[in-house]
Amino acid sequence: MKLTKSVALDRALLVSIRTPKIKDDEAAESLAELKRLVTTLGFRVVGTQSQRQSSTSKITVVGSGKLQELVQLTGNRGAEDYIEVDHDDITETRSDVSSFELADVVVFDCDLSPAQLRHLGNALGVEVLDRTGVIIEIFSRHARTRSAKLQVEIARLNYQVPRLRDADDGGNERFMGQGSGESELEINRRRVRDRLAELRHELVDVERVMKDRRSQRVEQFSVALVGYTNAGKSSTMRALTGSEILVQDKLFATLDTTVRALQPETHPRILVSDTVGFIKKLPHDLVASFHSTLDEARDASLLLYVVDAADPGFRSQLQVVNEVLEEIGVEDIPKLLLLNKSDQLNDDQKKSLMEEFPDAMMMSSRNPADITLLHERIVTFSESDMQEEELLVPYTAKGVIGEIRANMRVLKEDYDQAGIRLQVRSGELELRRVKKMLEA
């Protein structure tokens, strides 16, 4: 899905369908999130509409009365042929239209079938989008690396395939040649399937390179930042590593995994990676496509769960993060919950949260003192499985001192006639490697 009139489509009307399975507060929270998603695409939300329905399966999604109301808000005068008045359709409706501006695009906070999108588009006379389409478009715009672009394109085409239509009324004409003829629609679908095969083949090659890079870092302690989109992962990453990571107050500003060394640098070096953010109702194809990106989390030694503690809905957001990580097989890795954006909380709120989450760390990525404390906690955790030992390095040994300084923490250093005596803290693997070098 690519927005065809992104310049003109600047006034968005949002529609929420409240089915019996969805609680009112959940629906309101989801609609507020949809507003942020749509705003991220550059639209200006001119109003919201909501209606209770038993399901989202009817062709118009909403009742006939609500559909007529939506028609008035889009100004489509030729909608009569698409609206069947159902006098038995009595549902509760809610609306919030701040000013009577005709909408250029209507966005539904649910998934719509190709038939529903087509019918609603004809009835309303404007572009109609569903939540999945909006999320995929945002991912498409924000992808930077080849890996992210491939993954997003695969998800976009998977979304697009069932929504392909004949270009015009002549679309059912069959093109004859050798063998059976194909309609234009069949040709288009075959082209998309062929393109998907090419993308998947290229993604396999890219993932192989990414896997090789991770394998080279397997012996290094690594920390992965995970969390809901816009929770402050990139800001925390930037503060911990001193790197120029993109930081924006937008959903999905970061899609590409970034790996940097913890600063001030430690010995051995600790790596920190930022990962793509999660969101409720994240399209399954996107979760599947980004498995390779999320492998950084699967291979991490420690997960930092970053949440926006100032957001009242962060508990449900944390549940979404847990569900996605469980889906990709991240379960037994140690975790540290970071209650971020504490600068937006008062003392009572902080106290209450720490009572609820006693093992968490209250912090703000903007506070240098908090970042210093987080740095210390990461280093302390990385050393929890290390052991101390004294090593005697003869003056004649070559390369050993460099290996020790690069991969061990030197606690004490003395010089005598036999050589350099080093009190070190290190992992068992590194100790074995250095001792083997000393025996050579």
N, C-alpha and C positions, 0 to 999 in steps of 0.2 A: 504494500500500500504506500503510495506516494501522494501527498496532497497536491492536487492539480492546480489549485488557485490560492496558494499560500499568501500571496500579496493581498488579494481581495478579502480573504476569509479572516477578518479580524474581530468580529463580534460573535461570541460563542454563547449558546444557550445549553445548559446542562440539565440532563433528565435522570432522575433516580427512580428505580422501580423497587418498591419495598415488598418483597415476597414474605410469606410466613416464616421462612427459615432465617430471615435477616431481622435483627433487632433494630429498633429505631436509632439507638445511639451508634450502632455499627454502620447503619445506612448514612447517617449524618457525617460520620467520620470519613467514610469512603467518598462521599460527595465532596467534602472539603479537600480531600486528597486529589480527586479528579480535577478540581479547580486549579490546584498547583500544577498538575500535569499539563493541563491545557495552557496555563499561563507560561509554562516552560517552552511550549511550542510558539509562543508569541501572540496568542489570542487574548482578547479582552473579554472577560465573562460579563455579559449584560444581564444575566438572570439564571435562576434555577427553577426547575419544576420537579415534583415528585408525585408518585401515585402508588397506592397499594394495589397489588395484583396477586392472584393466586400463583402465577408463574410468569415467565417471560417468553412463553412458547407461541402466543398468538402472532399472527403475521404483522399486526400493527404495534405489537408489544404493549402499548397503552390502550385504554378504552377509547371508544369513538368520541366521547365528549372531550377527553383530554387531547386527543389528536386534533380536533377542531381548534382547541385553544392553542396548540403548538403551531397550527397553520396560521392563525392570526399573528403569532409572534415572529413568523418568518415572511408573512405577506404574500403567500402563494395563492393566487386567485383561481388557479385551475385545479384545485385539489378535490373537487366534488366527486370525481370519478374514482377516487381512491379511498373514500371514507364511507363506510356502511354504518349508519346510525343504529345502535343497539340500545333500545329503550330499557332493557333489563340490566344494562351495564351501570351499576351503581357502585362506585368505589370512592374511597377517601382520596382527595387530592390536596396537594399543598403546592404553593408557588411562592417564588420570591423574585420579582422582576423589579430591579431598582429604578429603572427608567424605561419607558416604552421605546426601545430601540429594536428595530427589526434585526433578527439574528442572521448571520451569513452561514453559520454552521451549527448543527445540533449534535451534541455528544451524549451518548447514553452510557451510564455507569454500569454496564453489563456487556456481555458478549452477544453479538447479533449474528444471525445466520445470513448468508448471501441474499436469500429471498427477503428477509426483513430489512436489510440495508437498502435493497432495490426498491421495495414498496415504500418505505419511509422517505427515501430520497425523492420519489415521484410525488408523494403526497405533500411533502413539505417544500419541495422546489429548491432545496439547498443541499449542500454536502452533509451527509450523515456519517458519523464515526462512532465506533464503539471503543470501550476502554482498551482492549487489546491493540487495536489499530493505533491509538494514540501513543501507547507505550512503545510499540515497535518503531513508530516514526521518530520518537525521541532518541531511542537507541541508534537509529540510522543516522541521525544528525550528529550524535556525539561520539561515534566510533572514530578512532584515530589510527590505531595500529592495524596491520593487515589481518591479524588474528581476529580482532573485534569486528572489523568490517565483514570478514567472511562469515562469522557467527551470526551477525545481525542480518546479513543478506539471506542466509539460509532460513532464518526465522521469518523474515518478511515474505519470501517466496512461498513457504509453507502456509502462511496466512492468506496469501493471494490466490493460490491455486483454486480453491473451491469458489472463489469470488470472481473468477474470470467469466466474462460474458461475450457473446458475439458482438463484434464491433458495430454492426448495424443490422437492419432487417434482412440483409442478404447473407448474414453470417452462417445460415444453415446450408448454403449452397455447397455442394461437395466438389472438391477439386480432384479431378480424375487423372489418373496416370497409370503407372504399373501397379497392379494390385487394386485393392479397394480404395475408394475415394475417402478424403478426410474433409470435415467441415473446418472453417476457419477457427472455430472454438477448439476443436480437437488438435489442430496444428499448434495453436497458442499453448495449450496445456502440455503438449509434447515438448515444445521448446523450453517451457519452464522446468519440466522434469529433467531434460538434458542439462539445463543450466545448474540445477540442484546437484546433479551427479558430478559435474565439473567442480562446483564449489566444495562439496564434501571431500573430493579427492585432494584438492589443494589444501583444505583444512587439515587433512591427515598429515600432509608434509609439514605444515606449519606447527602442528601439535608435536610432531616428532622433534623438531628443533627446540621447542619450548621444554619438552621433557628432558632433552639432553642438557639444557641449561640448568634445569632443576637438579638433575643427577650430579652435576658438578658442585652443587651447593649442599648436597645431602648431609655432609658431615658438619655443616655450620648450623648453629642455633638460629632459628628463624621465628619471627613473630608475624602473624597475619592479622590485619585489621578487618573485621567483618561487622556488618550492621545494616540497618535500614538506610535507604537513600536519604541523603541530606542530614544524617545524624552527626556529621562532623569528622568522618574518617579521614578525609583528605587534609583537613586542617590539623588533625592530630599527627598524621604522617609527616606533614611539612614541619611541624614543631619538633618531632622526634629526630628527624633526619637532616633538617636544614636544607632540604631540596626544594626546588621551585616547582612544586606540584600545583596543578590547577585547583584553585579554591573558588567556588561559586555557590551562591545561595540558590541553587537550582536542583531539581531532581535529576539524578543520573548524570551529574556533571563529569563523573569519572566512570569510564567503562573498561579502560585498559589497565591491566595489572602492572604496578610499578614496584620495583624492588630497589631499596637503598640501604646503606649501612646506618646503623644507629649512631647518632652523634651526641656528645663527644664519643669518638670511636673507642671501642673496648678491645681487649685482647683476651680471648679470641674475639673476632669480629662478630657482631650480631646483626642479622639482616631483618629488615622490616618491609612488609609488602602491603599494599593497598589493594582492595578487591572491589568488584562491582557491587553496588548497593542493591538491596532487595526491596520489594514492595508487595503489598497485598494483591492477590489475583495476578501475580506475575505469570505471563503466558508460559505454558509448559514448554513450548518450542524454544523460548529464550533461555529457560533454565537448562534444557538439554544442550543447547548450543554453547552455553557458557561454562559447561562442565570443565573444559580444559583450563579456562581462566581461573575457576575456583579450585583447581588442583593446588594452587599456592596455599589455600587454606587446609586442604587435606594433608599436605606435606609439612605443615608448620609444627614447631615445637610448642608454641603457645598461641592461643587465639585471644585477641582483645576484642570483646564485644562492646562496640561503641553505640550508646543510645543517647538520644536527645532527652535528657531528664526533664527539660522544661516543657516537653510535649505531653499533655495528659494521656495520650494514647500510646505511650512508648511500650507499655506492657504487652499490648496486642502486637506491636511491631516486633518486639523481642521474640514473641511466639512464632511470627513469620520467619524470622532469621533461623530459629531453631529447626523449623520444619524444612526449610531449604537445605540447611547444612546436613540434616539427617538424610535427606533425599540423595545427597551426593556422597554419603558415607563418612561424614565427619561427626564422630560421636565421642570417642575416648580421648580426644586431645584436651589437655588442661586449658581452662578458660579463666579470664579475668574480666569482670563486668566493669565498664567505665561509664559512670553517670556523668556524661558530658554536658556542657553549657550550664554549669552550676552558677555562673555569674548572673543567670536569669532567675535564680531561685532565692527566696528569703530564708532566714535561719530556720524557721519552723519547718519549711518544706524539706530542707536539707536533712534536718534531724529525723523527720518521718521516713525519708527514703533510706537513710542509713540503718534505721531500725528494721525496715523491710528487707533491705539487701545488705546485711552486715559484712559480707565478704567483698563487696564492691568498692570501687575507688571513686570518690566524689572529686570531679575535676572540671577545669575549663581549658580547652586547648589554647586559649589566649593568655593564660596565666603561666609565666615562666616557672614559677615555684611549683606548680602542679606538674608541669612537664618534667622538671628535675626529679620530683618524687616518683613519677611514673618510670623514668629512666632507671632509677635505683631499684624499683620493684622488678623490672625486667631483668636487670643484671643479676639481682639476688636470685631470681627464679632460675636463670640460666646456669647458675653455679650450684644449684641445689643438689645435683647429681655428680658434681665434680669431687675429686679427691686431692688432698694435698700431699706433696712428696718433695723430698730434696734431691736435686740432681747435681752431679759433679761433671762439669764439662771441661775436659782438658783444653789447654790453650791451642793445642795442635788440631783439635776437631774443627772441621770446616762445615759451615752451613747450619750447624746445630743451634747456635745462638739465635740466628735469624728465624729458624723454624719455631723455637720456643717463644720468642717475642711476638711472632705473628699469630700463634695458635694457643697460647697459654697465658694465664695471668701470673705475672711475676710478683710475689709478695715480698721477697727479700733477696738481696744479691750481695755476696761476699767474694773477695779475691784472696787466694793463698797460693802457696807454691805448687799445689797439685792442679790448680785450675780455678774455674769460676763455680762457686757453690750457689745454686739458685733454689729458693723455696718457691714452688709453683703450685698453682691450682689449675687442674685440667681434667678433661674427660679421659676415660680409660683408653679410648682408641688412640688419642694423641700421645698419651704417655707411652703406650706400647711402641708407637712409631718412633718417638725420640729415643727410647731405650735401645731400639734396634739399630738406630744410627750410631749411638755411642758404642755399641758392641762391634760395629763393623771395623 
